[in-house]
Amino acid sequence: MVQRSLRGRNLKRRKVKTPGKRLVIHYRKKKHGIPICAICKRPLHGVPHMKSTEMRKLPKTKRRPERPYGGNLCSKCMREFFRKSVRETFNKD
């Protein structure tokens, strides 16, 4: 029986033939998805593509852009969001 920590599906499996002609399974960590914009679903620029545990070790300025909604919205959607909110506040009259 394989180790208990390797039984779940949180790791990718790869069958590898060893020099001794045995077929063994190597376990690898899965790749993480690219951070995407919450509105248009396009990839975010300035946000690294890594696990949250690795991201925690980075300084705060390297984790995300230093602007409002940085790390959630792309710059195009952020600008459009601010335009809409300003128009709504001034058109209430």
PyMOL Python script that loads the backbone (N, CA, C, O; Angstrom):
from pymol import cmd

cmd.read_pdbstr("""\
ATOM      1  N   MET A   1       0.848  -1.179   0.000  1.00  0.00           N
ATOM      2  CA  MET A   1       0.000   0.000   0.000  1.00  0.00           C
ATOM      3  C   MET A   1       0.892   1.240   0.000  1.00  0.00           C
ATOM      4  O   MET A   1       1.942   1.278   0.642  1.00  0.00           O
ATOM      5  N   VAL A   2       0.451   2.228  -0.722  1.00  0.00           N
ATOM      6  CA  VAL A   2       1.197   3.481  -0.833  1.00  0.00           C
ATOM      7  C   VAL A   2       1.003   4.313   0.439  1.00  0.00           C
ATOM      8  O   VAL A   2       0.064   4.085   1.201  1.00  0.00           O
ATOM      9  N   GLN A   3       1.902   5.280   0.659  1.00  0.00           N
ATOM     10  CA  GLN A   3       1.802   6.152   1.835  1.00  0.00           C
ATOM     11  C   GLN A   3       0.437   6.827   1.886  1.00  0.00           C
ATOM     12  O   GLN A   3      -0.168   7.099   0.849  1.00  0.00           O
ATOM     13  N   ARG A   4      -0.034   7.091   3.077  1.00  0.00           N
ATOM     14  CA  ARG A   4      -1.354   7.702   3.240  1.00  0.00           C
ATOM     15  C   ARG A   4      -1.429   9.089   2.600  1.00  0.00           C
ATOM     16  O   ARG A   4      -2.464   9.466   2.051  1.00  0.00           O
ATOM     17  N   SER A   5      -0.339   9.843   2.670  1.00  0.00           N
ATOM     18  CA  SER A   5      -0.342  11.195   2.108  1.00  0.00           C
ATOM     19  C   SER A   5      -0.386  11.196   0.582  1.00  0.00           C
ATOM     20  O   SER A   5      -0.718  12.218  -0.020  1.00  0.00           O
ATOM     21  N   LEU A   6      -0.060  10.082  -0.048  1.00  0.00           N
ATOM     22  CA  LEU A   6      -0.045  10.001  -1.508  1.00  0.00           C
ATOM     23  C   LEU A   6      -1.312   9.377  -2.084  1.00  0.00           C
ATOM     24  O   LEU A   6      -1.436   9.255  -3.303  1.00  0.00           O
ATOM     25  N   ARG A   7      -2.251   8.981  -1.232  1.00  0.00           N
ATOM     26  CA  ARG A   7      -3.453   8.299  -1.709  1.00  0.00           C
ATOM     27  C   ARG A   7      -4.484   9.240  -2.323  1.00  0.00           C
ATOM     28  O   ARG A   7      -5.244   8.837  -3.203  1.00  0.00           O
ATOM     29  N   GLY A   8      -4.517  10.484  -1.868  1.00  0.00           N
ATOM     30  CA  GLY A   8      -5.502  11.434  -2.380  1.00  0.00           C
ATOM     31  C   GLY A   8      -5.162  11.881  -3.785  1.00  0.00           C
ATOM     32  O   GLY A   8      -4.140  11.482  -4.345  1.00  0.00           O
ATOM     33  N   ARG A   9      -6.018  12.707  -4.350  1.00  0.00           N
ATOM     34  CA  ARG A   9      -5.810  13.180  -5.721  1.00  0.00           C
ATOM     35  C   ARG A   9      -5.225  14.581  -5.762  1.00  0.00           C
ATOM     36  O   ARG A   9      -5.366  15.276  -6.768  1.00  0.00           O
ATOM     37  N   ASN A  10      -4.563  15.015  -4.677  1.00  0.00           N
ATOM     38  CA  ASN A  10      -3.970  16.342  -4.671  1.00  0.00           C
ATOM     39  C   ASN A  10      -2.632  16.375  -5.398  1.00  0.00           C
ATOM     40  O   ASN A  10      -2.096  17.456  -5.638  1.00  0.00           O
ATOM     41  N   LEU A  11      -2.079  15.218  -5.756  1.00  0.00           N
ATOM     42  CA  LEU A  11      -0.808  15.147  -6.486  1.00  0.00           C
ATOM     43  C   LEU A  11      -1.030  14.489  -7.844  1.00  0.00           C
ATOM     44  O   LEU A  11      -1.880  13.609  -7.987  1.00  0.00           O
ATOM     45  N   LYS A  12      -0.254  14.926  -8.843  1.00  0.00           N
ATOM     46  CA  LYS A  12      -0.306  14.286 -10.158  1.00  0.00           C
ATOM     47  C   LYS A  12       0.560  13.031 -10.114  1.00  0.00           C
ATOM     48  O   LYS A  12       1.580  12.995  -9.425  1.00  0.00           O
ATOM     49  N   ARG A  13       0.155  12.019 -10.842  1.00  0.00           N
ATOM     50  CA  ARG A  13       0.918  10.767 -10.904  1.00  0.00           C
ATOM     51  C   ARG A  13       1.562  10.622 -12.274  1.00  0.00           C
ATOM     52  O   ARG A  13       0.973  10.982 -13.293  1.00  0.00           O
ATOM     53  N   ARG A  14       2.768  10.097 -12.283  1.00  0.00           N
ATOM     54  CA  ARG A  14       3.458   9.861 -13.538  1.00  0.00           C
ATOM     55  C   ARG A  14       4.172   8.521 -13.447  1.00  0.00           C
ATOM     56  O   ARG A  14       4.958   8.289 -12.528  1.00  0.00           O
ATOM     57  N   LYS A  15       3.897   7.648 -14.398  1.00  0.00           N
ATOM     58  CA  LYS A  15       4.561   6.342 -14.416  1.00  0.00           C
ATOM     59  C   LYS A  15       5.925   6.496 -15.067  1.00  0.00           C
ATOM     60  O   LYS A  15       6.050   7.050 -16.159  1.00  0.00           O
ATOM     61  N   VAL A  16       6.956   5.991 -14.372  1.00  0.00           N
ATOM     62  CA  VAL A  16       8.334   6.129 -14.824  1.00  0.00           C
ATOM     63  C   VAL A  16       8.991   4.765 -14.794  1.00  0.00           C
ATOM     64  O   VAL A  16       8.872   4.027 -13.817  1.00  0.00           O
ATOM     65  N   LYS A  17       9.680   4.437 -15.865  1.00  0.00           N
ATOM     66  CA  LYS A  17      10.411   3.174 -15.909  1.00  0.00           C
ATOM     67  C   LYS A  17      11.823   3.423 -15.392  1.00  0.00           C
ATOM     68  O   LYS A  17      12.528   4.295 -15.900  1.00  0.00           O
ATOM     69  N   THR A  18      12.236   2.657 -14.380  1.00  0.00           N
ATOM     70  CA  THR A  18      13.551   2.828 -13.766  1.00  0.00           C
ATOM     71  C   THR A  18      14.603   2.080 -14.575  1.00  0.00           C
ATOM     72  O   THR A  18      14.257   1.264 -15.430  1.00  0.00           O
ATOM     73  N   PRO A  19      15.887   2.347 -14.317  1.00  0.00           N
ATOM     74  CA  PRO A  19      16.939   1.613 -15.022  1.00  0.00           C
ATOM     75  C   PRO A  19      16.878   0.098 -14.780  1.00  0.00           C
ATOM     76  O   PRO A  19      17.352  -0.683 -15.605  1.00  0.00           O
ATOM     77  N   GLY A  20      16.300  -0.308 -13.661  1.00  0.00           N
ATOM     78  CA  GLY A  20      16.166  -1.735 -13.364  1.00  0.00           C
ATOM     79  C   GLY A  20      14.926  -2.348 -14.010  1.00  0.00           C
ATOM     80  O   GLY A  20      14.527  -3.453 -13.639  1.00  0.00           O
ATOM     81  N   LYS A  21      14.309  -1.655 -14.967  1.00  0.00           N
ATOM     82  CA  LYS A  21      13.151  -2.128 -15.748  1.00  0.00           C
ATOM     83  C   LYS A  21      11.868  -2.260 -14.922  1.00  0.00           C
ATOM     84  O   LYS A  21      10.942  -2.966 -15.322  1.00  0.00           O
ATOM     85  N   ARG A  22      11.811  -1.579 -13.765  1.00  0.00           N
ATOM     86  CA  ARG A  22      10.571  -1.592 -12.978  1.00  0.00           C
ATOM     87  C   ARG A  22       9.750  -0.366 -13.337  1.00  0.00           C
ATOM     88  O   ARG A  22      10.298   0.677 -13.694  1.00  0.00           O
ATOM     89  N   LEU A  23       8.461  -0.492 -13.242  1.00  0.00           N
ATOM     90  CA  LEU A  23       7.560   0.628 -13.482  1.00  0.00           C
ATOM     91  C   LEU A  23       7.111   1.174 -12.131  1.00  0.00           C
ATOM     92  O   LEU A  23       6.436   0.479 -11.372  1.00  0.00           O
ATOM     93  N   VAL A  24       7.486   2.420 -11.830  1.00  0.00           N
ATOM     94  CA  VAL A  24       7.129   3.026 -10.549  1.00  0.00           C
ATOM     95  C   VAL A  24       6.340   4.310 -10.814  1.00  0.00           C
ATOM     96  O   VAL A  24       6.357   4.850 -11.920  1.00  0.00           O
ATOM     97  N   ILE A  25       5.664   4.775  -9.794  1.00  0.00           N
ATOM     98  CA  ILE A  25       4.891   6.008  -9.923  1.00  0.00           C
ATOM     99  C   ILE A  25       5.605   7.127  -9.179  1.00  0.00           C
ATOM    100  O   ILE A  25       5.936   6.992  -8.001  1.00  0.00           O
ATOM    101  N   HIS A  26       5.839   8.242  -9.886  1.00  0.00           N
ATOM    102  CA  HIS A  26       6.388   9.429  -9.275  1.00  0.00           C
ATOM    103  C   HIS A  26       5.247  10.408  -9.060  1.00  0.00           C
ATOM    104  O   HIS A  26       4.386  10.557  -9.926  1.00  0.00           O
ATOM    105  N   TYR A  27       5.233  11.073  -7.917  1.00  0.00           N
ATOM    106  CA  TYR A  27       4.168  12.008  -7.568  1.00  0.00           C
ATOM    107  C   TYR A  27       4.694  13.425  -7.698  1.00  0.00           C
ATOM    108  O   TYR A  27       5.772  13.745  -7.196  1.00  0.00           O
ATOM    109  N   ARG A  28       3.929  14.276  -8.375  1.00  0.00           N
ATOM    110  CA  ARG A  28       4.312  15.669  -8.566  1.00  0.00           C
ATOM    111  C   ARG A  28       3.197  16.580  -8.095  1.00  0.00           C
ATOM    112  O   ARG A  28       2.025  16.204  -8.111  1.00  0.00           O
ATOM    113  N   LYS A  29       3.566  17.776  -7.677  1.00  0.00           N
ATOM    114  CA  LYS A  29       2.559  18.766  -7.303  1.00  0.00           C
ATOM    115  C   LYS A  29       1.950  19.351  -8.571  1.00  0.00           C
ATOM    116  O   LYS A  29       2.629  19.515  -9.585  1.00  0.00           O
ATOM    117  N   LYS A  30       0.661  19.661  -8.498  1.00  0.00           N
ATOM    118  CA  LYS A  30      -0.031  20.226  -9.654  1.00  0.00           C
ATOM    119  C   LYS A  30       0.371  21.685  -9.844  1.00  0.00           C
ATOM    120  O   LYS A  30       0.735  22.373  -8.891  1.00  0.00           O
ATOM    121  N   LYS A  31       0.297  22.148 -11.101  1.00  0.00           N
ATOM    122  CA  LYS A  31       0.548  23.551 -11.391  1.00  0.00           C
ATOM    123  C   LYS A  31      -0.667  24.360 -10.966  1.00  0.00           C
ATOM    124  O   LYS A  31      -1.794  23.865 -10.990  1.00  0.00           O
ATOM    125  N   HIS A  32      -0.432  25.592 -10.581  1.00  0.00           N
ATOM    126  CA  HIS A  32      -1.520  26.454 -10.145  1.00  0.00           C
ATOM    127  C   HIS A  32      -1.938  27.370 -11.276  1.00  0.00           C
ATOM    128  O   HIS A  32      -1.133  27.731 -12.135  1.00  0.00           O
ATOM    129  N   GLY A  33      -3.203  27.739 -11.265  1.00  0.00           N
ATOM    130  CA  GLY A  33      -3.747  28.567 -12.329  1.00  0.00           C
ATOM    131  C   GLY A  33      -3.214  29.992 -12.291  1.00  0.00           C
ATOM    132  O   GLY A  33      -2.774  30.488 -11.254  1.00  0.00           O
ATOM    133  N   ILE A  34      -3.267  30.632 -13.447  1.00  0.00           N
ATOM    134  CA  ILE A  34      -2.839  32.012 -13.561  1.00  0.00           C
ATOM    135  C   ILE A  34      -3.912  32.900 -12.940  1.00  0.00           C
ATOM    136  O   ILE A  34      -5.098  32.659 -13.169  1.00  0.00           O
ATOM    137  N   PRO A  35      -3.541  33.920 -12.161  1.00  0.00           N
ATOM    138  CA  PRO A  35      -4.555  34.818 -11.600  1.00  0.00           C
ATOM    139  C   PRO A  35      -5.283  35.549 -12.716  1.00  0.00           C
ATOM    140  O   PRO A  35      -4.653  36.028 -13.659  1.00  0.00           O
ATOM    141  N   ILE A  36      -6.616  35.641 -12.614  1.00  0.00           N
ATOM    142  CA  ILE A  36      -7.408  36.263 -13.673  1.00  0.00           C
ATOM    143  C   ILE A  36      -8.243  37.408 -13.113  1.00  0.00           C
ATOM    144  O   ILE A  36      -8.502  37.483 -11.912  1.00  0.00           O
ATOM    145  N   CYS A  37      -8.656  38.295 -14.009  1.00  0.00           N
ATOM    146  CA  CYS A  37      -9.493  39.439 -13.659  1.00  0.00           C
ATOM    147  C   CYS A  37     -10.883  38.943 -13.287  1.00  0.00           C
ATOM    148  O   CYS A  37     -11.398  38.015 -13.911  1.00  0.00           O
ATOM    149  N   ALA A  38     -11.496  39.553 -12.275  1.00  0.00           N
ATOM    150  CA  ALA A  38     -12.804  39.129 -11.791  1.00  0.00           C
ATOM    151  C   ALA A  38     -13.922  39.472 -12.769  1.00  0.00           C
ATOM    152  O   ALA A  38     -14.987  38.856 -12.720  1.00  0.00           O
ATOM    153  N   ILE A  39     -13.706  40.440 -13.656  1.00  0.00           N
ATOM    154  CA  ILE A  39     -14.753  40.866 -14.577  1.00  0.00           C
ATOM    155  C   ILE A  39     -14.577  40.247 -15.962  1.00  0.00           C
ATOM    156  O   ILE A  39     -15.474  39.571 -16.465  1.00  0.00           O
ATOM    157  N   CYS A  40     -13.409  40.483 -16.577  1.00  0.00           N
ATOM    158  CA  CYS A  40     -13.224  40.050 -17.975  1.00  0.00           C
ATOM    159  C   CYS A  40     -12.524  38.705 -18.113  1.00  0.00           C
ATOM    160  O   CYS A  40     -12.417  38.191 -19.227  1.00  0.00           O
ATOM    161  N   LYS A  41     -12.044  38.118 -17.021  1.00  0.00           N
ATOM    162  CA  LYS A  41     -11.410  36.793 -16.990  1.00  0.00           C
ATOM    163  C   LYS A  41     -10.096  36.714 -17.776  1.00  0.00           C
ATOM    164  O   LYS A  41      -9.663  35.624 -18.150  1.00  0.00           O
ATOM    165  N   ARG A  42      -9.465  37.858 -18.026  1.00  0.00           N
ATOM    166  CA  ARG A  42      -8.161  37.842 -18.690  1.00  0.00           C
ATOM    167  C   ARG A  42      -7.064  37.733 -17.644  1.00  0.00           C
ATOM    168  O   ARG A  42      -7.292  38.105 -16.492  1.00  0.00           O
ATOM    169  N   PRO A  43      -5.865  37.231 -18.003  1.00  0.00           N
ATOM    170  CA  PRO A  43      -4.778  37.098 -17.017  1.00  0.00           C
ATOM    171  C   PRO A  43      -4.362  38.457 -16.467  1.00  0.00           C
ATOM    172  O   PRO A  43      -4.334  39.454 -17.189  1.00  0.00           O
ATOM    173  N   LEU A  44      -4.039  38.479 -15.176  1.00  0.00           N
ATOM    174  CA  LEU A  44      -3.601  39.712 -14.527  1.00  0.00           C
ATOM    175  C   LEU A  44      -2.099  39.887 -14.706  1.00  0.00           C
ATOM    176  O   LEU A  44      -1.329  38.935 -14.579  1.00  0.00           O
ATOM    177  N   HIS A  45      -1.699  41.110 -15.001  1.00  0.00           N
ATOM    178  CA  HIS A  45      -0.280  41.428 -15.121  1.00  0.00           C
ATOM    179  C   HIS A  45       0.221  41.923 -13.773  1.00  0.00           C
ATOM    180  O   HIS A  45      -0.512  42.588 -13.042  1.00  0.00           O
ATOM    181  N   GLY A  46       1.448  41.605 -13.446  1.00  0.00           N
ATOM    182  CA  GLY A  46       2.036  42.080 -12.202  1.00  0.00           C
ATOM    183  C   GLY A  46       1.754  41.195 -11.006  1.00  0.00           C
ATOM    184  O   GLY A  46       2.161  41.514  -9.889  1.00  0.00           O
ATOM    185  N   VAL A  47       1.053  40.068 -11.227  1.00  0.00           N
ATOM    186  CA  VAL A  47       0.767  39.143 -10.136  1.00  0.00           C
ATOM    187  C   VAL A  47       1.495  37.839 -10.456  1.00  0.00           C
ATOM    188  O   VAL A  47       1.258  37.261 -11.517  1.00  0.00           O
ATOM    189  N   PRO A  48       2.374  37.358  -9.572  1.00  0.00           N
ATOM    190  CA  PRO A  48       3.124  36.135  -9.883  1.00  0.00           C
ATOM    191  C   PRO A  48       2.241  34.892  -9.924  1.00  0.00           C
ATOM    192  O   PRO A  48       1.195  34.839  -9.278  1.00  0.00           O
ATOM    193  N   HIS A  49       2.666  33.916 -10.673  1.00  0.00           N
ATOM    194  CA  HIS A  49       1.951  32.660 -10.885  1.00  0.00           C
ATOM    195  C   HIS A  49       2.576  31.608  -9.975  1.00  0.00           C
ATOM    196  O   HIS A  49       3.462  30.862 -10.393  1.00  0.00           O
ATOM    197  N   MET A  50       2.106  31.553  -8.725  1.00  0.00           N
ATOM    198  CA  MET A  50       2.681  30.601  -7.770  1.00  0.00           C
ATOM    199  C   MET A  50       1.661  30.243  -6.697  1.00  0.00           C
ATOM    200  O   MET A  50       0.581  30.828  -6.623  1.00  0.00           O
ATOM    201  N   LYS A  51       2.027  29.270  -5.868  1.00  0.00           N
ATOM    202  CA  LYS A  51       1.144  28.833  -4.790  1.00  0.00           C
ATOM    203  C   LYS A  51       1.017  29.918  -3.729  1.00  0.00           C
ATOM    204  O   LYS A  51       1.865  30.804  -3.617  1.00  0.00           O
ATOM    205  N   SER A  52      -0.070  29.829  -2.945  1.00  0.00           N
ATOM    206  CA  SER A  52      -0.289  30.830  -1.905  1.00  0.00           C
ATOM    207  C   SER A  52       0.776  30.745  -0.818  1.00  0.00           C
ATOM    208  O   SER A  52       1.120  31.764  -0.219  1.00  0.00           O
ATOM    209  N   THR A  53       1.310  29.542  -0.546  1.00  0.00           N
ATOM    210  CA  THR A  53       2.353  29.419   0.472  1.00  0.00           C
ATOM    211  C   THR A  53       3.643  30.087   0.010  1.00  0.00           C
ATOM    212  O   THR A  53       4.357  30.685   0.816  1.00  0.00           O
ATOM    213  N   GLU A  54       3.946  29.989  -1.290  1.00  0.00           N
ATOM    214  CA  GLU A  54       5.135  30.653  -1.825  1.00  0.00           C
ATOM    215  C   GLU A  54       4.901  32.160  -1.899  1.00  0.00           C
ATOM    216  O   GLU A  54       5.816  32.953  -1.678  1.00  0.00           O
ATOM    217  N   MET A  55       3.666  32.542  -2.214  1.00  0.00           N
ATOM    218  CA  MET A  55       3.316  33.959  -2.342  1.00  0.00           C
ATOM    219  C   MET A  55       3.459  34.670  -1.005  1.00  0.00           C
ATOM    220  O   MET A  55       3.851  35.836  -0.963  1.00  0.00           O
ATOM    221  N   ARG A  56       3.140  33.971   0.104  1.00  0.00           N
ATOM    222  CA  ARG A  56       3.227  34.564   1.437  1.00  0.00           C
ATOM    223  C   ARG A  56       4.655  34.966   1.787  1.00  0.00           C
ATOM    224  O   ARG A  56       4.863  35.882   2.583  1.00  0.00           O
ATOM    225  N   LYS A  57       5.629  34.296   1.206  1.00  0.00           N
ATOM    226  CA  LYS A  57       7.025  34.581   1.511  1.00  0.00           C
ATOM    227  C   LYS A  57       7.547  35.819   0.782  1.00  0.00           C
ATOM    228  O   LYS A  57       8.598  36.355   1.133  1.00  0.00           O
ATOM    229  N   LEU A  58       6.803  36.274  -0.242  1.00  0.00           N
ATOM    230  CA  LEU A  58       7.221  37.455  -0.993  1.00  0.00           C
ATOM    231  C   LEU A  58       6.851  38.724  -0.223  1.00  0.00           C
ATOM    232  O   LEU A  58       5.925  38.706   0.588  1.00  0.00           O
ATOM    233  N   PRO A  59       7.571  39.831  -0.470  1.00  0.00           N
ATOM    234  CA  PRO A  59       7.139  41.087   0.121  1.00  0.00           C
ATOM    235  C   PRO A  59       5.804  41.530  -0.489  1.00  0.00           C
ATOM    236  O   PRO A  59       5.461  41.135  -1.604  1.00  0.00           O
ATOM    237  N   LYS A  60       5.074  42.335   0.239  1.00  0.00           N
ATOM    238  CA  LYS A  60       3.719  42.727  -0.167  1.00  0.00           C
ATOM    239  C   LYS A  60       3.689  43.401  -1.535  1.00  0.00           C
ATOM    240  O   LYS A  60       2.745  43.205  -2.299  1.00  0.00           O
ATOM    241  N   THR A  61       4.713  44.192  -1.850  1.00  0.00           N
ATOM    242  CA  THR A  61       4.729  44.905  -3.116  1.00  0.00           C
ATOM    243  C   THR A  61       4.958  43.978  -4.308  1.00  0.00           C
ATOM    244  O   THR A  61       4.634  44.342  -5.438  1.00  0.00           O
ATOM    245  N   LYS A  62       5.507  42.795  -4.077  1.00  0.00           N
ATOM    246  CA  LYS A  62       5.730  41.836  -5.162  1.00  0.00           C
ATOM    247  C   LYS A  62       4.513  40.941  -5.406  1.00  0.00           C
ATOM    248  O   LYS A  62       4.422  40.288  -6.445  1.00  0.00           O
ATOM    249  N   ARG A  63       3.575  40.908  -4.448  1.00  0.00           N
ATOM    250  CA  ARG A  63       2.413  40.016  -4.566  1.00  0.00           C
ATOM    251  C   ARG A  63       1.373  40.522  -5.545  1.00  0.00           C
ATOM    252  O   ARG A  63       0.730  39.742  -6.247  1.00  0.00           O
ATOM    253  N   ARG A  64       1.212  41.854  -5.584  1.00  0.00           N
ATOM    254  CA  ARG A  64       0.157  42.431  -6.412  1.00  0.00           C
ATOM    255  C   ARG A  64       0.486  43.872  -6.722  1.00  0.00           C
ATOM    256  O   ARG A  64       1.321  44.464  -6.039  1.00  0.00           O
ATOM    257  N   PRO A  65      -0.148  44.467  -7.740  1.00  0.00           N
ATOM    258  CA  PRO A  65       0.093  45.879  -8.056  1.00  0.00           C
ATOM    259  C   PRO A  65      -0.423  46.798  -6.943  1.00  0.00           C
ATOM    260  O   PRO A  65      -1.421  46.493  -6.291  1.00  0.00           O
ATOM    261  N   GLU A  66       0.256  47.905  -6.737  1.00  0.00           N
ATOM    262  CA  GLU A  66      -0.124  48.867  -5.696  1.00  0.00           C
ATOM    263  C   GLU A  66      -1.107  49.881  -6.274  1.00  0.00           C
ATOM    264  O   GLU A  66      -0.743  51.028  -6.533  1.00  0.00           O
ATOM    265  N   ARG A  67      -2.346  49.456  -6.474  1.00  0.00           N
ATOM    266  CA  ARG A  67      -3.412  50.348  -6.929  1.00  0.00           C
ATOM    267  C   ARG A  67      -4.727  49.794  -6.415  1.00  0.00           C
ATOM    268  O   ARG A  67      -4.777  48.644  -5.980  1.00  0.00           O
ATOM    269  N   PRO A  68      -5.788  50.577  -6.453  1.00  0.00           N
ATOM    270  CA  PRO A  68      -7.077  50.054  -5.988  1.00  0.00           C
ATOM    271  C   PRO A  68      -7.484  48.825  -6.785  1.00  0.00           C
ATOM    272  O   PRO A  68      -7.349  48.808  -8.009  1.00  0.00           O
ATOM    273  N   TYR A  69      -7.974  47.809  -6.116  1.00  0.00           N
ATOM    274  CA  TYR A  69      -8.389  46.531  -6.702  1.00  0.00           C
ATOM    275  C   TYR A  69      -7.232  45.806  -7.386  1.00  0.00           C
ATOM    276  O   TYR A  69      -7.466  44.972  -8.261  1.00  0.00           O
ATOM    277  N   GLY A  70      -5.993  46.105  -7.007  1.00  0.00           N
ATOM    278  CA  GLY A  70      -4.833  45.414  -7.557  1.00  0.00           C
ATOM    279  C   GLY A  70      -4.850  43.950  -7.151  1.00  0.00           C
ATOM    280  O   GLY A  70      -5.003  43.643  -5.969  1.00  0.00           O
ATOM    281  N   GLY A  71      -4.698  43.053  -8.095  1.00  0.00           N
ATOM    282  CA  GLY A  71      -4.758  41.625  -7.811  1.00  0.00           C
ATOM    283  C   GLY A  71      -6.137  41.043  -8.016  1.00  0.00           C
ATOM    284  O   GLY A  71      -6.290  39.822  -7.999  1.00  0.00           O
ATOM    285  N   ASN A  72      -7.171  41.896  -8.214  1.00  0.00           N
ATOM    286  CA  ASN A  72      -8.530  41.421  -8.479  1.00  0.00           C
ATOM    287  C   ASN A  72      -9.016  41.822  -9.859  1.00  0.00           C
ATOM    288  O   ASN A  72      -9.638  41.026 -10.564  1.00  0.00           O
ATOM    289  N   LEU A  73      -8.726  43.078 -10.247  1.00  0.00           N
ATOM    290  CA  LEU A  73      -9.172  43.585 -11.546  1.00  0.00           C
ATOM    291  C   LEU A  73      -7.966  43.985 -12.382  1.00  0.00           C
ATOM    292  O   LEU A  73      -6.954  44.447 -11.856  1.00  0.00           O
ATOM    293  N   CYS A  74      -8.091  43.797 -13.701  1.00  0.00           N
ATOM    294  CA  CYS A  74      -7.042  44.293 -14.591  1.00  0.00           C
ATOM    295  C   CYS A  74      -7.185  45.815 -14.676  1.00  0.00           C
ATOM    296  O   CYS A  74      -8.206  46.365 -14.266  1.00  0.00           O
ATOM    297  N   SER A  75      -6.175  46.487 -15.201  1.00  0.00           N
ATOM    298  CA  SER A  75      -6.190  47.946 -15.206  1.00  0.00           C
ATOM    299  C   SER A  75      -7.324  48.494 -16.059  1.00  0.00           C
ATOM    300  O   SER A  75      -7.904  49.527 -15.725  1.00  0.00           O
ATOM    301  N   LYS A  76      -7.646  47.821 -17.149  1.00  0.00           N
ATOM    302  CA  LYS A  76      -8.726  48.279 -18.034  1.00  0.00           C
ATOM    303  C   LYS A  76     -10.077  48.219 -17.322  1.00  0.00           C
ATOM    304  O   LYS A  76     -10.844  49.181 -17.378  1.00  0.00           O
ATOM    305  N   CYS A  77     -10.377  47.116 -16.662  1.00  0.00           N
ATOM    306  CA  CYS A  77     -11.645  46.963 -15.946  1.00  0.00           C
ATOM    307  C   CYS A  77     -11.719  47.893 -14.740  1.00  0.00           C
ATOM    308  O   CYS A  77     -12.793  48.393 -14.405  1.00  0.00           O
ATOM    309  N   MET A  78     -10.578  48.126 -14.087  1.00  0.00           N
ATOM    310  CA  MET A  78     -10.547  49.021 -12.932  1.00  0.00           C
ATOM    311  C   MET A  78     -10.901  50.435 -13.357  1.00  0.00           C
ATOM    312  O   MET A  78     -11.692  51.105 -12.693  1.00  0.00           O
ATOM    313  N   ARG A  79     -10.318  50.897 -14.467  1.00  0.00           N
ATOM    314  CA  ARG A  79     -10.626  52.240 -14.965  1.00  0.00           C
ATOM    315  C   ARG A  79     -12.096  52.359 -15.328  1.00  0.00           C
ATOM    316  O   ARG A  79     -12.738  53.360 -15.010  1.00  0.00           O
ATOM    317  N   GLU A  80     -12.631  51.343 -15.993  1.00  0.00           N
ATOM    318  CA  GLU A  80     -14.049  51.351 -16.387  1.00  0.00           C
ATOM    319  C   GLU A  80     -14.959  51.348 -15.147  1.00  0.00           C
ATOM    320  O   GLU A  80     -15.991  52.019 -15.127  1.00  0.00           O
ATOM    321  N   PHE A  81     -14.572  50.601 -14.135  1.00  0.00           N
ATOM    322  CA  PHE A  81     -15.342  50.545 -12.891  1.00  0.00           C
ATOM    323  C   PHE A  81     -15.409  51.919 -12.226  1.00  0.00           C
ATOM    324  O   PHE A  81     -16.472  52.332 -11.764  1.00  0.00           O
ATOM    325  N   PHE A  82     -14.269  52.634 -12.176  1.00  0.00           N
ATOM    326  CA  PHE A  82     -14.242  53.965 -11.573  1.00  0.00           C
ATOM    327  C   PHE A  82     -15.064  54.958 -12.398  1.00  0.00           C
ATOM    328  O   PHE A  82     -15.743  55.815 -11.832  1.00  0.00           O
ATOM    329  N   ARG A  83     -15.011  54.854 -13.707  1.00  0.00           N
ATOM    330  CA  ARG A  83     -15.814  55.737 -14.561  1.00  0.00           C
ATOM    331  C   ARG A  83     -17.300  55.540 -14.286  1.00  0.00           C
ATOM    332  O   ARG A  83     -18.050  56.507 -14.160  1.00  0.00           O
ATOM    333  N   LYS A  84     -17.720  54.271 -14.194  1.00  0.00           N
ATOM    334  CA  LYS A  84     -19.131  53.982 -13.929  1.00  0.00           C
ATOM    335  C   LYS A  84     -19.559  54.522 -12.570  1.00  0.00           C
ATOM    336  O   LYS A  84     -20.637  55.102 -12.442  1.00  0.00           O
ATOM    337  N   SER A  85     -18.717  54.332 -11.554  1.00  0.00           N
ATOM    338  CA  SER A  85     -19.093  54.773 -10.212  1.00  0.00           C
ATOM    339  C   SER A  85     -19.182  56.295 -10.129  1.00  0.00           C
ATOM    340  O   SER A  85     -20.060  56.821  -9.445  1.00  0.00           O
ATOM    341  N   VAL A  86     -18.289  57.012 -10.815  1.00  0.00           N
ATOM    342  CA  VAL A  86     -18.327  58.475 -10.824  1.00  0.00           C
ATOM    343  C   VAL A  86     -19.569  58.959 -11.562  1.00  0.00           C
ATOM    344  O   VAL A  86     -20.229  59.897 -11.115  1.00  0.00           O
ATOM    345  N   ARG A  87     -19.888  58.335 -12.677  1.00  0.00           N
ATOM    346  CA  ARG A  87     -21.074  58.725 -13.442  1.00  0.00           C
ATOM    347  C   ARG A  87     -22.337  58.506 -12.631  1.00  0.00           C
ATOM    348  O   ARG A  87     -23.257  59.322 -12.691  1.00  0.00           O
ATOM    349  N   GLU A  88     -22.400  57.423 -11.876  1.00  0.00           N
ATOM    350  CA  GLU A  88     -23.576  57.145 -11.052  1.00  0.00           C
ATOM    351  C   GLU A  88     -23.745  58.172  -9.935  1.00  0.00           C
ATOM    352  O   GLU A  88     -24.863  58.584  -9.625  1.00  0.00           O
ATOM    353  N   THR A  89     -22.616  58.585  -9.328  1.00  0.00           N
ATOM    354  CA  THR A  89     -22.729  59.549  -8.224  1.00  0.00           C
ATOM    355  C   THR A  89     -23.173  60.918  -8.716  1.00  0.00           C
ATOM    356  O   THR A  89     -23.930  61.598  -8.023  1.00  0.00           O
ATOM    357  N   PHE A  90     -22.719  61.348  -9.908  1.00  0.00           N
ATOM    358  CA  PHE A  90     -23.083  62.659 -10.408  1.00  0.00           C
ATOM    359  C   PHE A  90     -24.431  62.667 -11.142  1.00  0.00           C
ATOM    360  O   PHE A  90     -25.014  63.737 -11.319  1.00  0.00           O
ATOM    361  N   ASN A  91     -24.931  61.532 -11.563  1.00  0.00           N
ATOM    362  CA  ASN A  91     -26.209  61.478 -12.271  1.00  0.00           C
ATOM    363  C   ASN A  91     -27.384  61.216 -11.352  1.00  0.00           C
ATOM    364  O   ASN A  91     -28.504  61.033 -11.828  1.00  0.00           O
ATOM    365  N   LYS A  92     -27.160  61.192 -10.045  1.00  0.00           N
ATOM    366  CA  LYS A  92     -28.257  60.966  -9.099  1.00  0.00           C
ATOM    367  C   LYS A  92     -29.190  62.166  -9.003  1.00  0.00           C
ATOM    368  O   LYS A  92     -30.354  62.017  -8.630  1.00  0.00           O
ATOM    369  N   ASP A  93     -28.691  63.356  -9.337  1.00  0.00           N
ATOM    370  CA  ASP A  93     -29.485  64.592  -9.207  1.00  0.00           C
ATOM    371  C   ASP A  93     -30.663  64.640 -10.121  1.00  0.00           C
ATOM    372  O   ASP A  93     -31.410  65.618 -10.114  1.00  0.00           O
TER     373      ASP A  93
END
""", "prot")
cmd.dss("prot")
cmd.show_as("cartoon", "prot")
cmd.util.cbc("prot")
cmd.orient("prot")
